[in-house]
Each structure stands twice: as C-alpha cells, then as structure tokens.
Amino acid sequence: SKGGQIHSSLISAVDQLKNYKNRSVSIEALTQDVPPKLEIGNKSMLLVPLFLLPGTHVCSDVPKIFNRFKENGKNIKLFPFLGSFHPWLSLIGNWISNQSFFDKPALIHHPVSSKTSSVFLKSLQNVLEIPLYSWSRWNQDILCSDKNYFPIPYFLTPNKNVEIYSKGKQLKSLLEIEMIHQGLVNILGGLP
C-alpha cells in the first residue's frame, strides 16, 4: 500500500487474530516511512509475509525486515510467504471447487519477471488445476477471445491499479470473500 496505508480487510484480520488466542499481533506496510516500534520484550516473534507470489517483496524486502529485527536483538523466526503455505493453497482450491458459478475459473495474478516467480506460478497452476494469467495478459487476451473464463483475482486486497475485465460478477480481491477472510485468520491463528 502506498504511503504505509494498510487495507481495512487486513486490519480486520489482524484485529481478529489479536482475539484469536489473545496474542500480540501487528502488521507493517513496506511503504511506511518509519516502521512501527514493537514492544515485545523477550518474547519470540514470527514474521509471516502476507504475499501470494515470490516477487521482489518476498525475495528482497522481507529478508531486510527480518534482519532489522534480528539486528535489534529480537528472537525472530521467518515463516514462508503465505502463497507458498499448503493450508492457504488448500483453502483457495477448496473455495474454487465449491463455487457453482465458476464454469471455467482462471486465476489472475500480478505480472512477474523472475524465474523463481515463473516456476512458482507453474506449480500453483498444477496445484489449483486452473489456468493462470497475469492481469496485463488477461486484459489483452480476454478482449479477443471467447474463452469465457471467470477471473479470480489472486490479490489479498484490492489493487486500485488493476482492472480485470469480466462479464457479469466480479471480485476485486480474495479477502472480500468471507470464507477466504476467515480461513486466513484461522490459518494464521493456528501458527505457533
């Protein structure tokens, strides 16, 4: 989020997590000018990157955050990014398979440029068994095709820079879906 603003759906999930097991939970936007100061004393921390693809944020920014906490003497463990976590993939797969209005679903994702991301997307396509498109390719291909896929945005929160052209019902993000929102809270709440 630009300017360190965090979408309300993520704030809601954090609030739910705080009550889940009476835990200390905080969220940090990569675009914040000054990261929030966490007062946790000697408690251990678990850093959970809420990213769905292994792009620059996962491969570069998250390790910097991890190192910042480590250098400040925090007892911290780094969890794999959300999009690679099996319970998350199961949640998405179950939701897709339970939707009767999805004759031909397609997952629409942020464009990627690294080999790591491309390999991950191929694996994701195999796991979910549906086609994947970058949003730029989707918007180019869909206008001149009759594939009639239903686009599912692979974004946790709405991206105001993205328009996914669709016929009829349209989703803007995964966290607007109650099953996904609550599933994320349950997944994160179940972590050690």
Backbone as a chain_set.jsonl record, in Angstrom:
{"seq": "SKGGQIHSSLISAVDQLKNYKNRSVSIEALTQDVPPKLEIGNKSMLLVPLFLLPGTHVCSDVPKIFNRFKENGKNIKLFPFLGSFHPWLSLIGNWISNQSFFDKPALIHHPVSSKTSSVFLKSLQNVLEIPLYSWSRWNQDILCSDKNYFPIPYFLTPNKNVEIYSKGKQLKSLLEIEMIHQGLVNILGGLP", "coords": {"N": [[0.84, -1.19, 0.0], [0.503, 2.198, -0.796], [2.22, 4.874, 0.814], [2.195, 3.693, 3.29], [-0.318, 2.883, 4.05], [-2.655, 0.555, 5.179], [-4.886, -1.843, 3.985], [-8.332, -2.027, 4.929], [-9.41, -4.621, 5.157], [-7.24, -6.215, 5.829], [-6.538, -5.062, 8.255], [-8.796, -5.73, 9.706], [-8.488, -8.536, 9.765], [-6.152, -8.702, 11.311], [-7.1, -7.623, 13.721], [-8.963, -9.614, 14.384], [-7.19, -11.738, 14.749], [-5.784, -10.917, 17.002], [-7.61, -11.374, 18.995], [-7.978, -14.06, 18.724], [-6.212, -15.956, 19.978], [-5.529, -14.452, 22.102], [-3.187, -12.952, 21.425], [-0.243, -11.023, 20.71], [-0.26, -9.088, 17.957], [0.865, -7.585, 15.015], [1.025, -5.481, 12.096], [2.89, -4.569, 9.269], [3.42, -2.194, 6.781], [5.222, -2.235, 3.777], [5.728, 0.182, 2.647], [5.794, 2.109, 4.57], [7.167, 5.051, 5.974], [8.543, 5.164, 8.401], [9.149, 2.347, 10.199], [6.872, 0.647, 12.434], [7.416, 0.682, 15.965], [7.955, -2.105, 17.905], [7.008, -3.306, 20.978], [7.876, -5.916, 22.551], [9.387, -7.116, 24.408], [11.17, -9.877, 25.658], [9.865, -11.819, 24.274], [9.332, -14.287, 21.721], [9.2, -13.834, 18.153], [7.221, -14.235, 15.197], [7.604, -13.835, 11.889], [5.467, -13.32, 9.331], [5.168, -13.248, 6.031], [2.75, -11.684, 4.186], [2.277, -12.263, 1.396], [1.467, -13.346, -1.886], [2.897, -14.26, -4.047], [6.281, -15.099, -5.026], [7.821, -12.549, -5.373], [9.702, -9.464, -5.699], [9.253, -8.283, -3.17], [9.044, -10.506, -1.419], [11.472, -11.805, -1.885], [13.446, -9.881, -1.433], [12.681, -7.555, 0.174], [11.391, -8.638, 2.496], [13.448, -10.287, 3.722], [15.109, -8.146, 4.517], [13.545, -6.872, 6.463], [13.383, -8.95, 8.308], [16.121, -9.138, 9.009], [16.466, -6.613, 10.155], [14.964, -6.823, 12.545], [16.363, -8.931, 13.727], [18.914, -7.797, 14.048], [18.275, -5.95, 15.962], [18.157, -7.471, 18.165], [15.982, -9.163, 18.511], [14.191, -12.191, 19.096], [13.466, -13.95, 16.532], [11.597, -15.689, 14.047], [11.373, -16.61, 10.669], [8.654, -17.092, 8.653], [7.526, -18.986, 5.806], [6.402, -17.285, 2.806], [2.937, -16.418, 2.497], [1.545, -17.351, 0.151], [2.857, -19.698, -0.495], [2.217, -21.546, 1.356], [0.868, -24.58, 2.326], [-1.75, -24.984, 3.673], [-2.998, -22.546, 2.944], [-3.083, -22.747, 0.142], [-4.743, -24.964, -0.061], [-7.094, -23.911, 1.033], [-7.753, -21.948, -0.908], [-8.028, -23.617, -3.172], [-10.16, -25.294, -2.322], [-12.218, -23.405, -2.027], [-12.498, -22.508, -4.685], [-13.308, -24.894, -5.966], [-15.78, -25.269, -4.802], [-17.48, -23.399, -5.863], [-20.254, -22.939, -7.675], [-20.886, -21.206, -9.717], [-18.652, -20.882, -11.209], [-17.865, -21.788, -14.125], [-15.607, -21.989, -15.741], [-13.001, -21.246, -14.167], [-10.32, -18.837, -13.813], [-7.196, -17.883, -12.583], [-6.078, -14.72, -11.772], [-3.186, -12.886, -11.691], [-0.555, -10.775, -10.317], [1.733, -9.342, -12.607], [4.812, -11.041, -13.251], [8.43, -11.219, -13.202], [10.68, -12.658, -12.593], [12.594, -15.741, -12.684], [12.151, -17.453, -10.556], [9.578, -16.697, -9.71], [8.112, -17.356, -11.998], [8.449, -20.153, -12.112], [7.214, -20.81, -9.708], [4.569, -20.013, -10.287], [3.871, -21.872, -12.275], [3.848, -24.182, -10.757], [1.795, -23.511, -8.971], [-0.359, -23.384, -10.74], [-0.539, -26.083, -11.41], [-1.228, -27.18, -8.921], [-3.716, -25.944, -8.313], [-5.134, -26.514, -10.568], [-6.209, -24.893, -12.588], [-6.224, -22.373, -15.192], [-3.729, -19.767, -15.202], [-3.261, -16.275, -15.383], [-1.402, -13.303, -15.994], [-2.469, -10.047, -14.98], [-2.191, -8.152, -17.002], [-1.868, -9.702, -19.331], [-4.286, -11.105, -19.253], [-6.198, -9.06, -19.69], [-5.501, -8.329, -22.288], [-5.777, -10.754, -23.768], [-8.425, -11.576, -23.187], [-10.126, -9.812, -24.402], [-10.098, -10.462, -27.058], [-10.944, -13.03, -27.237], [-12.966, -15.997, -26.855], [-13.062, -17.436, -24.518], [-14.462, -17.433, -22.139], [-13.797, -17.549, -19.391], [-14.022, -17.272, -15.815], [-12.724, -14.664, -14.002], [-10.574, -14.853, -11.221], [-9.276, -12.882, -8.828], [-5.946, -12.967, -7.78], [-5.139, -11.601, -5.385], [-4.682, -10.346, -2.151], [-5.852, -7.996, -1.158], [-7.83, -5.343, -2.653], [-6.45, -3.948, -5.626], [-5.872, -0.861, -6.648], [-4.755, -0.145, -9.024], [-5.366, -2.019, -10.842], [-7.504, -3.357, -13.206], [-9.683, -5.848, -13.87], [-11.048, -7.22, -16.546], [-14.245, -8.497, -17.016], [-17.131, -10.56, -17.517], [-20.216, -9.986, -16.162], [-20.504, -11.083, -12.779], [-18.022, -9.881, -10.54], [-14.972, -10.094, -8.782], [-12.814, -8.325, -6.574], [-10.768, -8.806, -4.834], [-9.267, -11.365, -2.759], [-9.744, -11.295, 0.014], [-12.221, -10.147, 0.29], [-13.98, -12.149, 0.245], [-15.793, -14.001, 2.415], [-15.286, -16.672, 3.325], [-12.6, -17.001, 2.613], [-11.398, -14.863, 3.966], [-11.969, -15.53, 6.697], [-10.785, -18.013, 6.712], [-8.084, -17.345, 6.335], [-7.583, -16.02, 8.762], [-7.964, -18.183, 10.513], [-5.898, -19.899, 9.652], [-3.572, -18.349, 10.162], [-3.961, -17.948, 12.88], [-3.556, -20.489, 13.813], [-0.861, -20.873, 13.744], [2.334, -21.44, 15.374]], "CA": [[0.0, 0.0, 0.0], [1.276, 3.434, -0.862], [2.194, 5.736, 1.989], [2.067, 2.928, 4.518], [-1.711, 2.609, 4.388], [-2.991, -0.864, 5.133], [-6.299, -2.001, 3.633], [-9.201, -2.346, 6.067], [-9.622, -6.068, 5.291], [-6.088, -6.746, 6.566], [-6.661, -4.573, 9.635], [-9.829, -6.572, 10.308], [-7.889, -9.848, 10.036], [-5.233, -8.522, 12.439], [-7.93, -7.477, 14.922], [-9.492, -10.937, 14.713], [-6.081, -12.553, 15.245], [-5.46, -10.485, 18.364], [-8.583, -12.017, 19.881], [-7.999, -15.499, 18.444], [-5.571, -16.642, 21.095], [-5.02, -13.387, 22.958], [-1.802, -12.772, 21.002], [0.218, -9.728, 20.239], [-0.174, -9.176, 16.502], [0.986, -6.288, 14.351], [1.215, -5.567, 10.653], [3.753, -3.497, 8.786], [3.391, -1.964, 5.336], [6.574, -1.997, 3.272], [5.845, 1.562, 2.194], [5.821, 3.039, 5.694], [8.426, 5.781, 6.07], [9.193, 4.722, 9.632], [8.47, 1.123, 10.66], [6.365, 0.76, 13.809], [8.26, 0.111, 17.013], [7.236, -3.159, 18.603], [7.438, -3.548, 22.359], [7.504, -7.296, 22.885], [10.298, -7.636, 25.42], [11.95, -11.053, 25.276], [9.021, -12.804, 23.589], [9.748, -14.617, 20.362], [8.36, -13.291, 17.085], [7.088, -14.978, 13.96], [7.368, -12.916, 10.774], [4.685, -14.021, 8.31], [4.971, -12.379, 4.863], [1.418, -11.854, 3.599], [2.4, -12.116, -0.048], [0.988, -14.554, -2.56], [3.867, -14.683, -5.053], [7.66, -14.834, -4.612], [8.388, -11.436, -6.128], [10.736, -8.648, -5.063], [8.984, -8.095, -1.743], [9.37, -11.742, -0.699], [12.88, -12.177, -2.06], [14.372, -8.826, -1.036], [12.209, -6.7, 1.274], [11.118, -9.419, 3.712], [14.708, -10.565, 4.417], [15.598, -6.913, 5.158], [12.757, -6.695, 7.689], [13.851, -10.0, 9.219], [17.441, -8.742, 9.504], [16.296, -5.45, 11.035], [14.562, -7.323, 13.863], [17.471, -9.747, 14.241], [19.956, -6.862, 14.486], [17.78, -5.285, 17.175], [18.169, -8.441, 19.252], [14.712, -9.882, 18.661], [14.147, -13.627, 18.835], [12.501, -13.952, 15.426], [11.612, -16.764, 13.062], [10.754, -16.203, 9.409], [7.739, -18.076, 8.097], [7.438, -18.836, 4.347], [5.349, -16.368, 2.377], [1.603, -17.018, 2.568], [1.173, -18.047, -1.079], [3.525, -20.991, -0.608], [1.821, -22.345, 2.512], [-0.105, -25.582, 1.887], [-3.135, -24.708, 4.1], [-3.53, -21.45, 2.141], [-3.398, -23.287, -1.185], [-5.921, -25.826, 0.12], [-8.235, -23.013, 1.216], [-8.094, -21.367, -2.22], [-8.517, -24.711, -4.013], [-11.492, -25.705, -1.852], [-13.184, -22.358, -2.352], [-12.734, -22.535, -6.136], [-14.067, -26.091, -6.345], [-17.132, -25.184, -4.244], [-18.242, -22.326, -6.496], [-21.006, -23.477, -8.805], [-20.991, -20.251, -10.82], [-17.383, -20.867, -11.934], [-17.771, -22.829, -15.138], [-14.205, -22.071, -16.13], [-12.273, -20.211, -13.434], [-8.919, -18.542, -14.129], [-6.586, -17.079, -11.532], [-5.423, -13.546, -12.342], [-2.136, -12.513, -10.741], [0.357, -9.679, -10.594], [2.776, -9.765, -13.553], [6.09, -11.396, -12.624], [9.532, -11.188, -14.158], [11.798, -13.525, -12.204], [12.463, -17.169, -12.962], [11.557, -18.035, -9.347], [8.136, -16.451, -9.76], [7.54, -18.138, -13.107], [8.408, -21.558, -11.689], [6.177, -20.9, -8.681], [3.258, -19.936, -10.94], [3.601, -23.164, -12.924], [3.493, -25.094, -9.673], [0.477, -23.09, -8.491], [-1.337, -23.81, -11.748], [-0.691, -27.537, -11.264], [-1.924, -27.455, -7.654], [-5.116, -25.494, -8.38], [-5.709, -27.101, -11.78], [-6.912, -23.892, -13.393], [-5.25, -21.519, -15.872], [-3.286, -18.539, -14.554], [-2.909, -15.187, -16.285], [-1.083, -12.007, -15.393], [-3.61, -9.19, -15.305], [-1.997, -7.494, -18.292], [-2.167, -10.686, -20.381], [-5.719, -11.37, -19.193], [-6.935, -7.976, -20.331], [-5.226, -8.388, -23.726], [-6.327, -11.983, -24.347], [-9.864, -11.763, -22.992], [-10.875, -8.96, -25.318], [-10.158, -11.045, -28.397], [-11.17, -14.473, -27.152], [-14.281, -16.418, -26.383], [-12.774, -18.478, -23.537], [-15.497, -17.364, -21.102], [-13.302, -17.847, -18.052], [-14.379, -16.339, -14.746], [-11.459, -14.266, -13.39], [-10.444, -14.805, -9.768], [-8.06, -12.09, -8.56], [-5.043, -13.547, -6.786], [-4.665, -10.477, -4.572], [-5.355, -10.347, -0.851], [-6.672, -6.786, -1.068], [-7.997, -4.726, -3.977], [-5.358, -3.171, -6.17], [-6.543, 0.198, -7.406], [-4.112, -0.005, -10.328], [-5.705, -3.181, -11.656], [-8.876, -3.606, -13.63], [-9.778, -7.154, -14.51], [-12.266, -7.214, -17.332], [-15.019, -9.709, -16.815], [-18.548, -10.487, -17.863], [-21.059, -10.317, -15.01], [-19.98, -10.998, -11.417], [-16.6, -9.592, -10.487], [-14.313, -9.994, -7.491], [-11.663, -7.422, -6.623], [-9.696, -9.353, -4.004], [-9.644, -12.588, -2.058], [-10.222, -11.055, 1.373], [-13.631, -9.737, 0.296], [-14.728, -13.397, 0.315], [-15.817, -14.33, 3.843], [-14.622, -17.953, 3.57], [-11.153, -16.782, 2.489], [-11.014, -13.981, 5.078], [-11.973, -16.304, 7.936], [-9.784, -19.068, 6.554], [-6.774, -16.752, 6.599], [-7.488, -15.803, 10.211], [-7.785, -19.5, 11.119], [-4.553, -20.385, 9.305], [-2.572, -17.583, 10.922], [-4.191, -18.212, 14.294], [-3.071, -21.823, 14.14], [0.598, -20.929, 13.752], [2.894, -21.468, 16.743]], "C": [[0.869, 1.231, 0.0], [1.131, 4.224, 0.426], [1.981, 4.992, 3.294], [0.643, 2.647, 4.939], [-2.006, 1.128, 4.184], [-4.494, -0.997, 4.918], [-7.102, -2.484, 4.841], [-9.434, -3.849, 6.238], [-8.448, -6.723, 6.024], [-6.12, -6.294, 8.024], [-7.7, -5.4, 10.379], [-9.272, -7.949, 10.666], [-6.939, -9.77, 11.225], [-6.02, -8.404, 13.742], [-8.51, -8.826, 15.353], [-8.399, -11.838, 15.291], [-5.702, -12.193, 16.676], [-6.383, -11.166, 19.368], [-8.569, -13.534, 19.778], [-7.412, -16.304, 19.595], [-4.928, -15.637, 22.039], [-3.525, -13.165, 22.696], [-1.514, -11.311, 20.712], [0.444, -9.868, 18.738], [-0.032, -7.757, 15.956], [1.235, -6.528, 12.871], [2.023, -4.35, 10.229], [3.627, -3.41, 7.269], [4.814, -1.658, 4.88], [6.796, -0.541, 2.887], [5.816, 2.576, 3.334], [7.175, 3.724, 5.738], [9.232, 5.319, 7.279], [8.45, 3.478, 10.119], [7.978, 1.282, 12.093], [7.328, 0.109, 14.794], [7.422, -0.902, 17.776], [7.845, -3.359, 19.979], [6.99, -4.946, 22.759], [8.414, -7.901, 23.945], [11.102, -8.804, 24.887], [11.12, -12.115, 24.563], [9.569, -13.08, 22.19], [8.726, -14.067, 19.37], [8.328, -14.27, 15.92], [6.732, -13.968, 12.873], [6.697, -13.704, 9.655], [4.451, -13.069, 7.137], [3.624, -12.672, 4.19], [1.456, -11.516, 2.106], [2.025, -13.441, -0.691], [1.964, -15.096, -3.59], [5.282, -14.332, -4.586], [8.324, -13.763, -5.48], [9.452, -10.703, -5.327], [10.499, -8.485, -3.57], [9.404, -9.32, -0.938], [10.877, -12.013, -0.74], [13.871, -11.134, -1.546], [13.914, -8.067, 0.208], [11.988, -7.466, 2.573], [12.413, -9.809, 4.429], [15.296, -9.323, 5.105], [14.848, -6.648, 6.465], [13.216, -7.707, 8.736], [15.189, -9.596, 9.849], [17.364, -7.537, 10.431], [15.909, -5.906, 12.442], [15.695, -8.114, 14.511], [18.58, -8.846, 14.8], [19.565, -6.104, 15.745], [17.619, -6.267, 18.338], [16.879, -9.207, 19.472], [14.898, -11.368, 18.354], [13.052, -13.831, 17.786], [12.712, -15.159, 14.525], [10.868, -16.256, 11.834], [9.933, -17.358, 8.865], [7.744, -17.915, 6.579], [6.291, -17.892, 3.963], [4.023, -17.117, 2.232], [1.262, -17.855, 1.342], [1.812, -19.403, -1.264], [3.093, -21.972, 0.474], [0.673, -23.275, 2.119], [-1.536, -25.323, 2.389], [-3.778, -23.552, 3.32], [-3.951, -21.965, 0.768], [-4.616, -24.2, -1.124], [-7.185, -24.989, 0.276], [-8.69, -22.442, -0.123], [-8.678, -22.456, -3.128], [-9.906, -25.175, -3.625], [-12.543, -24.669, -2.208], [-13.517, -22.388, -3.851], [-13.608, -23.732, -6.512], [-15.503, -26.074, -5.819], [-18.004, -24.107, -4.879], [-18.945, -22.835, -7.739], [-21.067, -22.513, -9.98], [-19.677, -20.12, -11.595], [-17.358, -22.016, -12.928], [-16.318, -23.07, -15.509], [-13.445, -20.971, -15.394], [-10.844, -20.049, -13.961], [-8.391, -17.626, -13.036], [-5.792, -15.95, -12.185], [-4.446, -12.998, -11.313], [-1.352, -11.291, -11.209], [1.385, -10.162, -11.619], [4.095, -10.035, -12.821], [7.193, -11.382, -13.675], [10.674, -12.133, -13.799], [11.517, -14.985, -12.547], [11.794, -17.866, -11.777], [10.047, -17.884, -9.375], [7.47, -17.267, -10.848], [7.42, -19.609, -12.748], [7.316, -21.751, -10.642], [4.785, -20.885, -9.317], [2.903, -21.237, -11.658], [3.176, -24.193, -11.886], [2.095, -24.785, -9.14], [-0.618, -23.535, -9.46], [-1.578, -25.309, -11.651], [-1.48, -27.888, -10.005], [-3.41, -27.121, -7.774], [-5.861, -26.039, -9.597], [-6.629, -26.145, -12.534], [-5.863, -23.03, -14.092], [-4.941, -20.269, -15.048], [-2.898, -17.527, -15.625], [-2.396, -14.01, -15.466], [-2.229, -11.082, -15.781], [-3.43, -8.485, -16.647], [-2.296, -8.458, -19.45], [-3.66, -10.993, -20.422], [-6.489, -10.308, -19.969], [-6.676, -7.927, -21.834], [-5.946, -9.569, -24.361], [-7.846, -12.046, -24.288], [-10.679, -10.938, -23.981], [-11.023, -9.584, -26.708], [-10.399, -12.556, -28.349], [-12.581, -14.776, -26.679], [-14.136, -17.509, -25.329], [-13.824, -18.545, -22.435], [-15.026, -17.843, -19.731], [-13.846, -16.827, -17.066], [-13.089, -15.962, -14.023], [-11.538, -14.211, -11.863], [-9.16, -14.044, -9.471], [-7.205, -12.753, -7.487], [-4.323, -12.404, -6.059], [-5.386, -10.576, -3.243], [-6.31, -9.175, -0.752], [-6.818, -6.182, -2.461], [-6.77, -3.918, -4.366], [-5.977, -2.116, -7.065], [-5.929, 0.422, -8.778], [-4.512, -1.114, -11.297], [-7.197, -3.202, -11.956], [-8.863, -4.944, -14.348], [-11.111, -7.189, -15.241], [-12.957, -8.56, -17.233], [-16.439, -9.479, -17.294], [-19.342, -10.855, -16.617], [-20.365, -10.113, -13.682], [-18.47, -10.775, -11.417], [-16.12, -9.497, -9.05], [-13.128, -9.056, -7.642], [-10.494, -7.925, -5.79], [-10.204, -10.601, -3.293], [-10.224, -12.323, -0.682], [-11.642, -10.495, 1.426], [-14.553, -10.959, 0.367], [-14.658, -13.891, 1.758], [-15.08, -15.638, 4.152], [-13.095, -17.808, 3.532], [-10.659, -15.927, 3.653], [-10.917, -14.782, 6.38], [-10.954, -17.434, 7.882], [-8.379, -18.561, 6.814], [-6.566, -16.535, 8.098], [-7.247, -17.141, 10.907], [-6.385, -20.058, 10.863], [-3.5, -19.671, 10.138], [-2.73, -17.813, 12.422], [-3.68, -19.568, 14.738], [-1.555, -21.957, 14.134], [1.138, -20.904, 15.173], [3.146, -20.083, 17.324]], "O": [[1.865, 1.297, 0.721], [0.069, 4.244, 1.047], [1.622, 5.601, 4.301], [0.408, 2.215, 6.068], [-1.657, 0.537, 3.162], [-5.283, -0.337, 5.594], [-6.605, -3.252, 5.666], [-9.637, -4.307, 7.363], [-8.646, -7.687, 6.763], [-5.768, -7.059, 8.922], [-7.51, -5.736, 11.548], [-9.55, -8.471, 11.745], [-6.921, -10.673, 12.062], [-5.655, -9.009, 14.75], [-8.544, -9.141, 16.542], [-8.653, -12.611, 16.215], [-5.341, -13.064, 17.468], [-5.96, -11.496, 20.477], [-9.096, -14.22, 20.654], [-8.048, -17.221, 20.115], [-3.923, -15.925, 22.689], [-2.71, -13.187, 23.619], [-2.412, -10.495, 20.501], [1.258, -10.683, 18.304], [-0.732, -6.843, 16.392], [1.605, -7.625, 12.452], [1.856, -3.253, 10.762], [3.714, -4.416, 6.566], [5.527, -0.899, 5.536], [7.937, -0.087, 2.81], [5.815, 3.782, 3.085], [8.21, 3.08, 5.563], [10.442, 5.109, 7.193], [7.258, 3.545, 10.419], [8.607, 1.983, 12.886], [7.972, -0.894, 14.483], [6.322, -0.597, 18.236], [9.052, -3.557, 20.117], [5.874, -5.14, 23.242], [8.239, -9.054, 24.338], [11.654, -8.735, 23.789], [11.625, -13.201, 24.278], [10.186, -12.217, 21.565], [7.557, -13.864, 19.698], [9.271, -15.026, 15.689], [5.685, -13.325, 12.933], [7.28, -14.636, 9.101], [3.617, -12.169, 7.239], [3.396, -13.773, 3.69], [0.765, -10.614, 1.631], [2.236, -14.511, -0.12], [1.877, -16.264, -3.97], [5.465, -13.375, -3.834], [9.266, -14.042, -6.223], [10.031, -11.256, -4.392], [11.445, -8.543, -2.785], [10.045, -9.191, 0.105], [11.472, -12.404, 0.264], [15.02, -11.469, -1.255], [14.661, -7.947, 1.179], [12.363, -6.985, 3.642], [12.48, -9.674, 5.651], [15.914, -9.441, 6.163], [15.452, -6.246, 7.459], [13.413, -7.364, 9.902], [15.369, -9.697, 11.062], [18.124, -7.452, 11.396], [16.471, -5.422, 13.424], [15.951, -7.976, 15.707], [19.113, -9.098, 15.881], [20.427, -5.668, 16.507], [17.022, -5.938, 19.362], [16.702, -9.835, 20.516], [15.664, -11.742, 17.466], [11.866, -13.877, 18.112], [13.838, -15.589, 14.275], [9.858, -15.561, 11.949], [10.444, -18.455, 8.644], [7.948, -16.802, 6.096], [5.331, -17.731, 4.716], [3.998, -18.299, 1.889], [0.739, -18.96, 1.481], [1.365, -20.187, -2.1], [3.56, -23.111, 0.499], [-0.366, -22.821, 1.64], [-2.47, -25.432, 1.595], [-4.982, -23.582, 3.063], [-5.042, -21.656, 0.289], [-5.433, -24.204, -2.045], [-8.228, -25.322, -0.287], [-9.881, -22.454, -0.434], [-9.702, -22.242, -3.777], [-10.745, -25.423, -4.491], [-13.64, -25.019, -2.644], [-14.684, -22.304, -4.233], [-14.548, -23.591, -7.295], [-16.356, -26.792, -6.34], [-19.151, -23.923, -4.472], [-18.3, -23.13, -8.745], [-21.274, -22.937, -11.117], [-19.595, -19.333, -12.537], [-16.879, -23.103, -12.606], [-15.861, -24.21, -15.581], [-13.263, -19.88, -15.933], [-10.244, -20.991, -14.48], [-9.077, -16.694, -12.617], [-4.941, -16.192, -13.041], [-4.835, -12.681, -10.189], [-1.481, -10.844, -12.349], [1.866, -11.29, -11.509], [4.441, -9.325, -11.877], [6.936, -11.515, -14.872], [11.55, -12.38, -14.629], [10.367, -15.404, -12.681], [10.97, -18.761, -11.964], [9.318, -18.835, -9.094], [6.384, -17.811, -10.645], [6.407, -20.243, -13.043], [6.58, -22.737, -10.681], [3.918, -21.665, -8.923], [1.745, -21.653, -11.643], [2.256, -24.978, -12.115], [1.307, -25.696, -8.888], [-1.675, -24.006, -9.04], [-2.715, -25.759, -11.797], [-2.31, -28.797, -10.026], [-4.263, -27.918, -7.384], [-7.092, -26.021, -9.634], [-7.678, -26.535, -13.046], [-4.724, -22.96, -13.631], [-5.784, -19.781, -14.296], [-2.288, -17.873, -16.637], [-2.895, -13.747, -14.372], [-2.888, -11.303, -16.797], [-4.408, -8.246, -17.355], [-2.913, -8.062, -20.439], [-4.237, -11.127, -21.501], [-7.332, -10.629, -20.807], [-7.559, -7.517, -22.587], [-6.64, -9.416, -25.367], [-8.486, -12.516, -25.229], [-11.789, -11.32, -24.352], [-11.96, -9.269, -27.442], [-10.094, -13.271, -29.303], [-13.286, -13.905, -26.17], [-14.975, -18.405, -25.242], [-14.049, -19.61, -21.86], [-15.786, -18.475, -18.997], [-14.1, -15.675, -17.417], [-12.417, -16.839, -13.481], [-12.445, -13.605, -11.294], [-8.072, -14.502, -9.82], [-7.698, -13.064, -6.403], [-3.1, -12.266, -6.11], [-6.583, -10.862, -3.21], [-7.449, -9.333, -0.313], [-6.02, -6.475, -3.351], [-6.136, -3.283, -3.523], [-6.539, -2.431, -8.114], [-6.518, 1.108, -9.612], [-4.051, -1.145, -12.438], [-8.032, -3.079, -11.06], [-8.122, -5.142, -15.311], [-12.173, -7.188, -14.618], [-12.333, -9.615, -17.351], [-16.883, -8.341, -17.453], [-19.152, -11.941, -16.071], [-19.71, -9.093, -13.47], [-17.737, -11.394, -12.188], [-16.778, -8.893, -8.203], [-12.508, -8.993, -8.704], [-9.354, -7.517, -6.01], [-11.407, -10.857, -3.233], [-11.114, -13.052, -0.244], [-12.211, -10.379, 2.511], [-15.764, -10.816, 0.531], [-13.57, -14.169, 2.264], [-14.333, -15.711, 5.128], [-12.389, -18.425, 4.33], [-9.628, -16.225, 4.256], [-9.905, -14.719, 7.079], [-10.336, -17.77, 8.892], [-7.57, -19.25, 7.435], [-5.498, -16.834, 8.633], [-6.407, -17.223, 11.804], [-5.764, -20.624, 11.763], [-2.641, -20.308, 10.747], [-1.74, -17.868, 13.151], [-3.4, -19.771, 15.92], [-1.016, -23.011, 14.471], [0.475, -20.402, 16.081], [3.611, -19.964, 18.457]]}, "num_chains": 1, "name": "protein.A"}
